[in-house]
Amino acid sequence: MKKMISAAAAAAVMAGMLPGMNACMAAEPEVYDMTGKEPVLTVDAEDGDYKINVVTGGETETNANVYINGGERVRAYTLDAGEEQDNEQYAVPKDGKITVEVKGDSPNLKEIKIEKLPEREEREHPAIYIAGDSTAQTYNYDTAYPQTGWGQVIGDYFTDDITVENRSMGGRSSKSFDNDGRLDKILAEICPGDYLLIQFGINDGAADKPERYISVEDYKTLITDKYIGEAKKRGAVPILLTATAASWWDEENNCFMESRQDYAVPTKEIAEETGVNLIDVNKIAEEDYNNNLTQDEVFSMYFICEPLESAAYPEGTDDHTHLKEKGARQQAEYIVNELAKIDGLSRYIVTNKAENFTDIDGHWAEEYIMDYAPAMNLCGVSETSFAPDEHISRADFLKMAMEYAGVNGHAFREGECLDASSDDWYRFYLQGALDKGIIPEKMIENCTGTETVTKTVKEATDDAGAVTAEITAYSGEDLMFDADKDITREEAAMLLYGALNAADKLQLTDADVNYTDRDEISGSALEAVITLTAGGAFEGYGDGTFRPTERLTRAEAVKLVSAMDE
């Protein structure tokens, strides 16, 4: 049943064509009727990319899973009698052949269609594809907050001309990523001039998981021949990355340990042997951790969560492998700084979002905005506008204060986050701020008081005691934070004071603060205003007033928060 699939078939415009494809080179598919035959097909195939459709289903119940070139592409599934399923996959020939096999108790294989895809043309601007594991993966915050992969955020460091296709997936090694068909899908899309970032090594040595494990020798062969070799055949530029460093602390030597070297070393050998660009992000991180950052600063970047912080692990985590957004952004910055040295990419890179803001040139707050945009994770009202003189909302200021103070958000809990809904961008910040008592009663409509309560996060078991958390509970009916409302100066003082206090970063200073309108400052805000004024955050106006109900502008908000550094 072997048949050569010709690339010289008549051209036709192919429905569902992948990006960058040249329609005039599309080939007619070869269709194989597999009804009643052995559920395996091997065909000769020349170099290139192929789309494969495997149709199963019959008069009896179907139990099947689909393999292509030995890798399980579609895991076991069941169909009722009379149902059909069309499994679409992509494949690169292995040793000049494509083998499709359907396994299972009752595979009911009906048809296999194999179509050679046309070659792609170079795009106007390159795309960046990422093949990696959970440290690079993109996560859904509804279920995974605050876990973040560097591939999820790296697009923020490029202009809008660049498209980032992050195909990374948790639990994958170079072997299982390939067997899953994830690499073949990338190869079926990637165009000449595109870039392929390749990062594995954390899961590759898992000897207790045969679907992941690959020896160092086989790792080098797979990366060299397929990841690099096939990318180059398509005119793409492969770039190797060593594995993301772990935050393993060496108590004896008081430093962060070297990590993930079992596959980092062979990765560097591959780069030397092939001449492919290498980003030794593992070494870059380790050196930065030990030379420039404190232990707490490094730990704050990893998926080390307090109770209620994580959506998936509300009891808390002590994970020194995976990342939070802060850590993901740090890894992305390491990588982008190295990508800037590679021909063709530097003109697309923006390491500081504030560089894009066209409305801060010459503004009195330009220096503050430029200097503190990374630390506060500042966002503009658009990619090119910060709108410094517009008023800032309560939600935007809360995010700014918590990011700067290093206060963690918490996973959103329906019914426990005032008027926030599950699709509000600020919900994690507000939930964390409420739990920690950062939001003053005055800023919550209909609030009649607060109290500290003990919340049971996880019930006790025979093996472990209950997990609890002390949180602030707000009393009253129909409580509202009104996140989009413009924040006033005294409200900003209370939020910043609360965030710094929650982070144990509040420095109390004795000072005689005598604003001429002191009597107009709310009693609940007075301590915050006095403390932050003494600390240099507030200066008041030239006439000696504080103007507590004056609305804060976006520029003033940046200066207010950044002043705590001075």
BAFI-524883 format. One line per field, with one value per residue (C-alpha): residue in three letters; x, y, z; residue number from 1. Coordinates in pm, 1 decimal. Example, Ala and Ser with C-alpha at 12.3 -4.5 7.8 and 13.67 -1.06 7.14 Angstrom:
<nodes>
rolum	[ALA_SER]
x	[1230.0_1367.0]
y	[-450.0_-106.0]
z	[780.0_714.0]
lopa	[1_2]
</nodes>
This chain:
<nodes>
rolum	[MET_LYS_LYS_MET_ILE_SER_ALA_ALA_ALA_ALA_ALA_ALA_VAL_MET_ALA_GLY_MET_LEU_PRO_GLY_MET_ASN_ALA_CYS_MET_ALA_ALA_GLU_PRO_GLU_VAL_TYR_ASP_MET_THR_GLY_LYS_GLU_PRO_VAL_LEU_THR_VAL_ASP_ALA_GLU_ASP_GLY_ASP_TYR_LYS_ILE_ASN_VAL_VAL_THR_GLY_GLY_GLU_THR_GLU_THR_ASN_ALA_ASN_VAL_TYR_ILE_ASN_GLY_GLY_GLU_ARG_VAL_ARG_ALA_TYR_THR_LEU_ASP_ALA_GLY_GLU_GLU_GLN_ASP_ASN_GLU_GLN_TYR_ALA_VAL_PRO_LYS_ASP_GLY_LYS_ILE_THR_VAL_GLU_VAL_LYS_GLY_ASP_SER_PRO_ASN_LEU_LYS_GLU_ILE_LYS_ILE_GLU_LYS_LEU_PRO_GLU_ARG_GLU_GLU_ARG_GLU_HIS_PRO_ALA_ILE_TYR_ILE_ALA_GLY_ASP_SER_THR_ALA_GLN_THR_TYR_ASN_TYR_ASP_THR_ALA_TYR_PRO_GLN_THR_GLY_TRP_GLY_GLN_VAL_ILE_GLY_ASP_TYR_PHE_THR_ASP_ASP_ILE_THR_VAL_GLU_ASN_ARG_SER_MET_GLY_GLY_ARG_SER_SER_LYS_SER_PHE_ASP_ASN_ASP_GLY_ARG_LEU_ASP_LYS_ILE_LEU_ALA_GLU_ILE_CYS_PRO_GLY_ASP_TYR_LEU_LEU_ILE_GLN_PHE_GLY_ILE_ASN_ASP_GLY_ALA_ALA_ASP_LYS_PRO_GLU_ARG_TYR_ILE_SER_VAL_GLU_ASP_TYR_LYS_THR_LEU_ILE_THR_ASP_LYS_TYR_ILE_GLY_GLU_ALA_LYS_LYS_ARG_GLY_ALA_VAL_PRO_ILE_LEU_LEU_THR_ALA_THR_ALA_ALA_SER_TRP_TRP_ASP_GLU_GLU_ASN_ASN_CYS_PHE_MET_GLU_SER_ARG_GLN_ASP_TYR_ALA_VAL_PRO_THR_LYS_GLU_ILE_ALA_GLU_GLU_THR_GLY_VAL_ASN_LEU_ILE_ASP_VAL_ASN_LYS_ILE_ALA_GLU_GLU_ASP_TYR_ASN_ASN_ASN_LEU_THR_GLN_ASP_GLU_VAL_PHE_SER_MET_TYR_PHE_ILE_CYS_GLU_PRO_LEU_GLU_SER_ALA_ALA_TYR_PRO_GLU_GLY_THR_ASP_ASP_HIS_THR_HIS_LEU_LYS_GLU_LYS_GLY_ALA_ARG_GLN_GLN_ALA_GLU_TYR_ILE_VAL_ASN_GLU_LEU_ALA_LYS_ILE_ASP_GLY_LEU_SER_ARG_TYR_ILE_VAL_THR_ASN_LYS_ALA_GLU_ASN_PHE_THR_ASP_ILE_ASP_GLY_HIS_TRP_ALA_GLU_GLU_TYR_ILE_MET_ASP_TYR_ALA_PRO_ALA_MET_ASN_LEU_CYS_GLY_VAL_SER_GLU_THR_SER_PHE_ALA_PRO_ASP_GLU_HIS_ILE_SER_ARG_ALA_ASP_PHE_LEU_LYS_MET_ALA_MET_GLU_TYR_ALA_GLY_VAL_ASN_GLY_HIS_ALA_PHE_ARG_GLU_GLY_GLU_CYS_LEU_ASP_ALA_SER_SER_ASP_ASP_TRP_TYR_ARG_PHE_TYR_LEU_GLN_GLY_ALA_LEU_ASP_LYS_GLY_ILE_ILE_PRO_GLU_LYS_MET_ILE_GLU_ASN_CYS_THR_GLY_THR_GLU_THR_VAL_THR_LYS_THR_VAL_LYS_GLU_ALA_THR_ASP_ASP_ALA_GLY_ALA_VAL_THR_ALA_GLU_ILE_THR_ALA_TYR_SER_GLY_GLU_ASP_LEU_MET_PHE_ASP_ALA_ASP_LYS_ASP_ILE_THR_ARG_GLU_GLU_ALA_ALA_MET_LEU_LEU_TYR_GLY_ALA_LEU_ASN_ALA_ALA_ASP_LYS_LEU_GLN_LEU_THR_ASP_ALA_ASP_VAL_ASN_TYR_THR_ASP_ARG_ASP_GLU_ILE_SER_GLY_SER_ALA_LEU_GLU_ALA_VAL_ILE_THR_LEU_THR_ALA_GLY_GLY_ALA_PHE_GLU_GLY_TYR_GLY_ASP_GLY_THR_PHE_ARG_PRO_THR_GLU_ARG_LEU_THR_ARG_ALA_GLU_ALA_VAL_LYS_LEU_VAL_SER_ALA_MET_ASP_GLU]
x	[0.0_293.3_245.2_461.6_281.0_376.6_426.6_367.8_-6.7_-237.1_-251.1_-566.7_-652.4_-665.7_-942.0_-809.1_-465.3_-203.7_-38.7_213.1_119.6_150.6_-186.6_-52.2_155.0_-127.5_-151.2_-453.1_-483.8_-444.8_-746.1_-725.2_-1037.4_-949.9_-1289.3_-1241.6_-861.9_-583.0_-583.6_-230.6_-100.2_258.2_334.4_653.0_671.7_922.3_1043.2_778.9_472.9_158.5_-193.8_-348.9_-715.7_-800.5_-1172.6_-1308.6_-1656.0_-1891.9_-2203.4_-2058.8_-1902.8_-1557.5_-1264.6_-955.3_-641.7_-434.2_-59.7_150.8_512.1_500.7_380.6_37.4_-144.0_-501.0_-547.4_-805.0_-1161.5_-1499.0_-1774.8_-2126.4_-2241.6_-2312.9_-2087.5_-1781.8_-1475.3_-1235.3_-893.9_-682.0_-308.7_13.4_319.5_677.4_808.7_1029.6_1299.0_1106.2_778.9_456.8_292.3_-60.8_-196.0_-521.6_-512.7_-784.1_-1032.5_-1256.2_-1076.3_-1334.2_-1092.1_-1279.6_-1051.6_-709.5_-646.4_-289.6_-225.0_113.4_108.3_257.7_572.9_528.7_651.0_836.9_611.7_641.0_743.3_872.2_679.9_837.0_740.8_819.6_861.2_899.5_757.2_553.6_800.7_718.2_353.9_58.6_-189.5_-557.9_-571.4_-926.0_-785.4_-410.5_-355.0_-87.6_117.3_265.3_507.3_766.4_623.5_294.0_441.3_734.8_514.8_493.5_859.6_803.5_626.5_286.3_455.8_575.6_344.3_441.4_310.5_369.6_318.8_484.2_304.9_350.1_501.0_664.2_1015.7_1174.5_1059.7_697.0_655.4_756.4_548.8_242.3_270.6_331.4_660.2_509.8_229.4_486.9_682.6_362.0_313.7_657.2_771.7_1109.9_1254.1_1054.0_1224.5_1188.7_1288.1_1362.9_1377.9_1364.6_1561.6_1345.1_1135.0_1372.6_1553.9_1238.7_1338.1_1017.1_808.2_902.1_681.1_907.3_1246.7_1511.1_1879.5_2127.7_2258.3_1909.6_1823.6_2115.6_2012.7_1646.8_1722.5_1988.6_1812.2_1449.5_1407.3_1702.8_1732.4_1366.8_1336.3_1633.0_1484.6_1188.3_1408.6_1339.3_1597.4_1625.1_1751.4_1842.1_1772.3_1897.2_1630.3_1479.2_1679.0_1526.0_1536.9_1726.9_1893.7_2222.1_2204.1_2564.2_2713.2_2442.3_2375.2_2151.9_2265.5_2342.0_2040.9_1915.0_2263.8_2200.5_2051.9_2184.9_2536.3_2436.8_2223.3_2533.6_2723.6_2457.0_2485.0_2860.8_2839.0_2568.6_2650.1_2296.0_2242.4_2229.0_2070.3_2209.6_1918.2_1993.2_2337.6_2212.9_1948.8_2183.3_2436.6_2169.1_2017.1_2350.0_2496.0_2204.5_1898.5_1812.7_1679.5_1333.6_1334.1_1411.9_1160.6_891.1_928.7_856.1_529.9_564.6_213.7_51.8_-291.2_-569.0_-322.0_-331.7_-648.6_-529.4_-361.2_-552.6_-372.0_-45.7_261.3_637.7_728.2_1080.2_1047.4_744.6_689.8_455.0_410.5_700.1_932.5_798.7_870.3_1219.3_1293.0_1143.2_1369.3_1676.9_1576.2_1479.5_1806.8_1988.4_1751.0_1834.8_2186.4_2055.0_2034.5_1680.7_1509.8_1656.7_1436.9_1124.2_1226.6_1092.2_1233.0_1043.6_677.0_718.2_939.3_622.3_437.4_438.3_254.6_512.9_792.1_869.8_608.1_712.0_663.7_849.5_1147.6_929.5_722.5_1029.1_1215.4_930.3_728.1_894.2_872.0_505.9_419.4_270.0_21.1_-92.2_-443.0_-312.2_21.3_135.5_-42.0_5.0_-236.4_-38.1_-287.0_-596.9_-733.8_-645.9_-906.8_-914.5_-838.2_-539.8_-390.8_-447.2_-256.5_24.0_56.1_45.2_293.0_535.6_500.3_529.3_190.8_46.1_-298.9_-529.0_-730.1_-1075.8_-1353.0_-1703.6_-1918.2_-1619.6_-1483.8_-1746.3_-1879.7_-1597.0_-1690.2_-1495.6_-1398.2_-1275.1_-900.7_-837.4_-1015.4_-696.2_-559.3_-887.6_-930.1_-581.7_-627.9_-955.9_-812.6_-519.3_-732.8_-567.9_-899.1_-1027.5_-1393.0_-1434.5_-1373.2_-1636.8_-1991.0_-2238.4_-1960.4_-2050.5_-1726.6_-1446.7_-1315.7_-1036.3_-1166.4_-1008.9_-1099.2_-1059.0_-887.7_-848.5_-1004.9_-788.2_-715.2_-568.1_-229.7_-233.7_-398.7_-635.2_-499.9_-638.0_-582.5_-645.1_-840.4_-1028.8_-1407.0_-1613.8_-1966.7_-2271.3_-2510.1_-2444.5_-2082.7_-1916.5_-1558.3_-1652.2_-1318.7_-1357.3_-1417.5_-1141.8_-932.4_-882.5_-557.0_-658.0_-789.9_-459.6_-277.1_-484.2_-429.3_-54.5_-24.9_-219.1_-10.8_319.2_192.1_82.0_429.8_600.0_766.0_603.5_856.2_701.4_866.1_793.7_710.3_506.9_275.6_51.1_-152.6_-373.9_-674.1_-586.7_-939.0_-1075.6_-877.6_-1092.6_-1006.1_-944.2_-701.8_-509.3_-247.3_-177.8_-145.5_86.1_304.3_341.7_404.8_679.3_820.1_834.2_549.4_325.4_443.0_117.0_49.9_221.0_-55.3_0.8_-304.4_-329.9_-663.2_-777.0_-1071.3_-876.9_-859.9_-518.1_-378.0_-193.2_134.2_83.8_13.6_348.6_534.1_347.1_437.4_792.5_863.9_877.1_1216.2_1362.7]
y	[0.0_228.6_521.8_823.2_1151.2_1393.5_1765.7_1831.4_1773.3_2030.3_2358.3_2467.8_2723.8_2525.7_2593.5_2672.1_2755.7_2820.5_3164.9_3252.2_2967.1_3008.2_2898.2_2826.1_2536.6_2354.0_1980.6_1754.7_1520.3_1144.4_967.5_611.3_407.9_208.3_46.7_-315.8_-295.6_-313.2_23.5_118.6_297.1_370.0_585.3_715.2_1092.0_1349.5_1632.3_1884.0_1934.8_1725.3_1762.0_1432.7_1363.6_1038.7_956.4_695.6_572.6_293.5_97.7_-15.5_177.7_317.5_304.9_454.0_661.0_791.7_756.9_923.9_820.9_641.0_936.5_941.3_1234.7_1178.0_1010.5_740.1_844.5_674.8_731.5_597.1_370.1_577.8_868.3_982.7_1184.8_1356.1_1395.6_1659.9_1642.8_1763.3_1555.3_1574.0_1255.7_1033.3_856.8_938.9_787.8_875.9_607.0_645.9_389.9_380.2_167.3_67.5_-211.0_-102.0_155.7_160.2_337.3_460.5_694.2_855.9_1165.9_1289.5_1627.2_1782.2_2145.4_2416.8_2598.5_2928.5_3270.2_3511.5_3746.0_4123.2_4094.3_3775.3_3564.3_3410.5_3053.3_2908.4_2536.5_2476.4_2348.1_2482.0_2759.2_2915.9_2809.1_3047.6_2998.0_3072.6_3287.1_3173.8_2834.9_2889.6_3238.1_3350.6_3094.9_3257.6_3144.5_3371.8_3295.3_3438.7_3785.6_3810.1_3963.4_4277.0_4343.2_4363.0_4608.4_4517.1_4412.7_4092.2_3796.3_3557.3_3201.7_3041.1_2665.9_2565.2_2308.6_2193.0_1854.1_1829.1_1722.9_1759.0_1400.9_1428.6_1771.3_1608.1_1292.2_1505.7_1660.3_2006.6_2048.4_1923.9_2179.9_2457.0_2331.2_2329.2_2700.7_2853.9_3074.0_3174.0_3444.5_3339.7_3245.7_2928.1_2951.0_2603.1_2545.0_2205.5_2016.4_2023.0_1716.6_1536.7_1348.1_1207.6_841.0_747.5_891.4_703.4_923.0_1216.5_1059.5_1094.6_1019.1_1301.7_1141.0_1106.9_1458.7_1598.6_1403.5_1506.8_1874.1_1881.8_1682.4_1779.4_2096.7_2272.5_2082.5_2099.1_2464.7_2551.7_2359.9_2596.7_2904.1_2974.5_3074.6_2833.5_2968.9_2742.7_2833.5_2654.6_2554.6_2812.0_2821.7_2697.8_2908.9_2650.1_2812.2_2680.8_2743.2_2640.6_2877.1_3143.8_3160.3_3022.8_2688.7_2597.8_2411.6_2220.1_2145.8_1785.7_1908.6_2265.4_2138.8_1931.3_2222.8_2440.5_2163.7_2150.7_2526.0_2501.6_2204.9_2354.8_2725.0_2800.7_3104.1_3017.8_3210.2_3068.7_3205.8_2959.6_3110.1_3466.5_3413.1_3243.3_3525.0_3791.4_3613.8_3588.4_3926.5_4168.3_4032.4_3931.8_3590.2_3735.6_3918.0_3596.3_3388.3_3646.9_3565.5_3194.7_3007.7_3019.9_3106.8_3194.8_3046.8_3182.9_3319.8_3034.3_2934.5_2575.6_2537.3_2755.2_2590.1_2744.6_2623.0_2602.3_2567.9_2676.8_2578.2_2760.0_3133.1_3414.5_3710.1_3898.3_3603.8_3540.6_3901.4_3877.3_3567.2_3735.8_4036.7_3813.5_3652.1_3973.1_4140.4_3856.6_3851.7_4218.8_4107.4_3890.5_4044.4_4117.7_4135.1_4436.3_4686.5_4516.6_4508.0_4743.8_4662.8_4942.6_4997.4_5365.8_5400.4_5367.9_5650.7_5947.5_6179.6_6198.6_6373.5_6693.5_6621.7_6705.1_6336.7_6188.9_6076.4_5915.6_5728.3_5606.9_5500.2_5325.5_5169.6_4825.5_4814.0_4916.6_4710.9_5031.3_5017.9_5308.0_5377.5_5242.6_5112.7_5463.5_5679.0_5702.9_5996.6_6149.2_6426.9_6209.3_6106.7_5760.0_5510.1_5333.0_5000.1_5134.0_5295.2_4982.9_4775.9_5032.4_5041.3_4662.9_4597.2_4850.2_4730.3_4365.9_4263.3_3948.4_3938.1_3647.7_3412.2_3556.3_3411.5_3463.7_3641.9_3748.6_4029.7_4302.3_4423.7_4272.9_4006.1_3710.4_3901.9_4222.8_4262.8_4396.7_4113.1_3946.5_4272.2_4361.7_4013.9_4023.6_4379.3_4289.7_3979.6_4182.4_4476.1_4722.2_4872.4_5114.8_5105.3_5459.3_5341.7_5066.6_5184.3_5051.1_4909.5_4911.1_4773.8_4519.4_4231.0_3979.0_3626.0_3284.3_3124.1_2748.9_2696.8_2320.7_2084.4_1865.8_1509.5_1206.1_1307.0_1683.6_1956.4_2213.4_2503.2_2838.5_3202.7_3521.0_3760.2_4086.4_4059.3_4363.7_4394.5_4535.0_4471.3_4541.5_4637.1_4821.7_4925.0_5115.3_5036.5_5267.3_5574.9_5839.3_5814.0_6113.7_6214.1_6094.9_5765.3_5711.9_5779.5_5515.9_5250.7_5310.2_5315.5_4988.9_4819.7_4920.0_4808.9_4470.4_4425.9_4529.4_4815.8_5103.5_5336.3_5547.7_5887.2_6150.9_6474.6_6785.0_6797.1_7102.6_7134.2_7441.4_7225.6_6947.3_6958.9_6857.8_6532.3_6237.4_6099.1_5752.5_5899.1_6134.1_5884.6_5771.7_6128.0_6233.5_5922.2_5944.9_6318.9_6261.8_5993.2_6232.4_6092.6_6397.4_6756.7_6946.2_7253.6_7590.8_7745.7_7491.9_7280.4_6905.5_6906.6_6560.8_6533.6_6649.1_6374.2_6226.8_6225.4_5929.1_6122.3_6228.4_5865.9_5749.8_6025.7_5950.1_5581.7_5627.3_5892.9_5617.6_5524.0_5866.4]
z	[0.0_-59.2_-293.9_-380.7_-312.8_-586.6_-524.8_-893.2_-879.9_-1038.3_-849.3_-673.4_-409.6_-88.2_161.3_507.5_373.1_640.0_671.3_402.8_169.3_-205.2_-346.1_-692.7_-556.5_-374.2_-451.4_-478.1_-178.4_-198.2_-47.9_84.1_153.9_466.0_530.0_628.4_597.9_851.5_1032.9_926.4_618.0_513.6_211.6_56.8_87.3_-32.5_189.7_284.2_500.0_487.5_617.5_719.9_786.5_963.2_961.9_1203.0_1287.7_1192.1_1264.4_1596.5_1882.7_1804.1_2045.7_1887.0_1914.9_1625.7_1573.8_1306.1_1254.7_1589.3_1794.3_1957.1_1800.7_1918.5_2253.0_2312.1_2237.0_2204.3_1947.2_1959.7_1678.1_1369.1_1474.8_1278.5_1377.2_1137.8_1301.4_1126.5_1184.1_1023.5_949.4_830.0_663.0_874.4_674.2_357.3_476.3_654.8_864.6_998.4_1243.8_1436.2_1749.2_1991.3_2062.2_1775.9_1558.1_1275.2_1040.8_732.3_540.9_539.1_330.8_281.3_122.1_50.2_149.6_-70.7_24.1_204.8_103.1_329.4_525.3_528.3_894.9_1058.0_1304.8_1614.2_1701.3_2042.9_2109.5_2481.1_2807.6_3101.1_3182.3_2844.5_2809.7_2783.8_3070.4_3121.3_3434.6_3513.4_3610.6_3647.7_3796.8_3878.6_3681.3_3372.1_3103.9_2947.3_2603.5_2725.4_2778.0_2538.9_2271.0_2486.7_2408.0_2032.3_1807.6_1668.1_1343.9_1510.1_1564.7_1844.0_1810.0_2147.1_2101.9_2429.9_2644.2_3001.1_3071.2_2730.8_2650.1_2308.1_2242.0_2354.1_2191.4_1863.9_1914.6_1994.2_1649.1_1791.9_1607.1_1280.0_1315.3_1355.5_1054.9_848.0_920.5_955.9_668.4_532.5_755.7_1061.7_1388.8_1594.5_1962.3_2097.9_2474.7_2642.8_2906.6_3218.9_3132.3_2896.2_3170.3_3337.6_3336.3_3520.9_3235.8_2917.8_2700.7_2796.4_2852.3_2586.4_2629.2_2586.1_2267.5_2117.9_2236.1_2040.9_1731.2_1751.8_1810.1_1538.2_1268.1_1314.5_1518.0_1356.4_1028.9_927.1_1030.4_810.5_515.7_535.2_542.6_909.3_1170.3_1466.2_1798.4_2090.0_2453.3_2760.7_3013.2_3248.0_3571.0_3895.4_4212.3_4413.9_4714.1_4851.6_5227.9_5286.2_5029.1_5054.4_4681.3_4408.4_4276.7_3919.2_3776.5_3471.6_3343.1_3232.3_2904.7_2907.8_2839.5_2533.3_2411.0_2410.8_2231.7_1960.1_1909.2_1873.4_1635.0_1412.4_1430.9_1546.2_1770.2_2141.1_2426.3_2749.5_2950.1_3229.1_3288.8_3241.0_3509.0_3754.9_3728.4_3768.1_4067.7_4247.0_4153.8_4140.1_4319.5_4673.5_4766.2_4829.6_4496.5_4311.3_4505.5_4430.0_4060.0_4100.8_4151.3_4528.7_4640.9_4969.6_5049.5_4823.6_4569.6_4318.6_4133.7_4089.2_4428.9_4677.7_4968.1_4844.4_4656.9_4698.2_4330.9_4237.8_3870.7_3733.5_3716.0_3807.0_3572.7_3731.5_3673.8_3324.8_3234.3_3378.9_3169.9_2863.4_2917.2_2937.9_2609.6_2429.8_2525.8_2348.9_2051.5_1999.5_1903.8_1618.9_1273.7_1163.0_1501.1_1679.8_1494.9_1627.5_1993.9_2261.1_2606.1_2781.7_2693.3_2770.0_2462.8_2255.3_2429.8_2193.9_2432.6_2712.6_2521.1_2711.6_2976.4_3333.2_3427.8_3129.2_3335.9_3602.7_3345.2_3154.4_3467.5_3645.9_3363.5_3404.8_3787.0_3788.2_3477.0_3338.5_3055.2_2843.3_2723.3_2392.6_2269.8_2177.1_2436.0_2811.0_2844.5_3134.2_3205.9_3211.2_3548.6_3674.1_3786.7_4120.0_3951.8_3757.9_4067.0_4277.2_4020.2_4012.4_4391.9_4435.5_4153.1_4295.7_4655.2_4550.6_4691.3_4538.8_4389.3_4473.3_4256.5_4192.8_4411.1_4279.0_4536.5_4747.5_4530.3_4568.7_4232.1_4025.4_3773.1_3636.2_3323.3_3486.2_3425.1_3777.6_3963.2_4090.0_4228.7_4397.0_4546.7_4696.2_4820.4_4989.4_5155.3_5289.0_5402.1_5165.2_5056.3_5325.2_5429.7_5298.5_4941.1_4950.0_4900.8_5161.3_5381.4_5750.8_5891.7_5863.5_6068.9_6042.3_5992.0_5950.1_5619.1_5576.1_5243.0_5264.9_5514.2_5735.3_5625.1_5798.0_5660.5_5706.4_5904.0_5763.5_5559.3_5671.1_5588.7_5784.2_5562.3_5599.3_5570.0_5473.0_5614.9_5438.4_5149.9_4782.0_4843.1_4555.5_4482.8_4165.4_4001.0_3701.6_3916.4_3914.1_4228.8_4457.3_4621.0_4966.9_4826.5_4645.9_4972.3_5151.1_4881.1_4858.5_5237.1_5257.0_4987.3_5147.4_5487.3_5348.8_5201.5_5528.0_5341.1_5524.6_5685.3_5957.8_5997.8_6258.6_6083.1_6141.1_5841.0_5840.5_5525.8_5539.9_5446.3_5689.6_5833.6_5493.3_5489.9_5596.1_5937.5_5791.0_5536.6_5765.0_5885.4_5528.2_5400.6_5685.1_5656.1_5278.5_5293.5_5548.5_5321.1_5028.0_4821.6_4859.5_4852.1_4853.5_4645.2_4646.0_4853.9_5131.4_5051.6_5004.2_4818.8_4930.7_4691.1_4385.1_4125.7_4053.6_3700.0_3552.0_3557.3_3919.6_4010.1_3871.4_4054.6_4376.4_4378.3_4250.7_4514.2_4776.0_4628.9_4697.0]
lopa	[1_2_3_4_5_6_7_8_9_10_11_12_13_14_15_16_17_18_19_20_21_22_23_24_25_26_27_28_29_30_31_32_33_34_35_36_37_38_39_40_41_42_43_44_45_46_47_48_49_50_51_52_53_54_55_56_57_58_59_60_61_62_63_64_65_66_67_68_69_70_71_72_73_74_75_76_77_78_79_80_81_82_83_84_85_86_87_88_89_90_91_92_93_94_95_96_97_98_99_100_101_102_103_104_105_106_107_108_109_110_111_112_113_114_115_116_117_118_119_120_121_122_123_124_125_126_127_128_129_130_131_132_133_134_135_136_137_138_139_140_141_142_143_144_145_146_147_148_149_150_151_152_153_154_155_156_157_158_159_160_161_162_163_164_165_166_167_168_169_170_171_172_173_174_175_176_177_178_179_180_181_182_183_184_185_186_187_188_189_190_191_192_193_194_195_196_197_198_199_200_201_202_203_204_205_206_207_208_209_210_211_212_213_214_215_216_217_218_219_220_221_222_223_224_225_226_227_228_229_230_231_232_233_234_235_236_237_238_239_240_241_242_243_244_245_246_247_248_249_250_251_252_253_254_255_256_257_258_259_260_261_262_263_264_265_266_267_268_269_270_271_272_273_274_275_276_277_278_279_280_281_282_283_284_285_286_287_288_289_290_291_292_293_294_295_296_297_298_299_300_301_302_303_304_305_306_307_308_309_310_311_312_313_314_315_316_317_318_319_320_321_322_323_324_325_326_327_328_329_330_331_332_333_334_335_336_337_338_339_340_341_342_343_344_345_346_347_348_349_350_351_352_353_354_355_356_357_358_359_360_361_362_363_364_365_366_367_368_369_370_371_372_373_374_375_376_377_378_379_380_381_382_383_384_385_386_387_388_389_390_391_392_393_394_395_396_397_398_399_400_401_402_403_404_405_406_407_408_409_410_411_412_413_414_415_416_417_418_419_420_421_422_423_424_425_426_427_428_429_430_431_432_433_434_435_436_437_438_439_440_441_442_443_444_445_446_447_448_449_450_451_452_453_454_455_456_457_458_459_460_461_462_463_464_465_466_467_468_469_470_471_472_473_474_475_476_477_478_479_480_481_482_483_484_485_486_487_488_489_490_491_492_493_494_495_496_497_498_499_500_501_502_503_504_505_506_507_508_509_510_511_512_513_514_515_516_517_518_519_520_521_522_523_524_525_526_527_528_529_530_531_532_533_534_535_536_537_538_539_540_541_542_543_544_545_546_547_548_549_550_551_552_553_554_555_556_557_558_559_560_561_562_563_564_565_566]
</nodes>
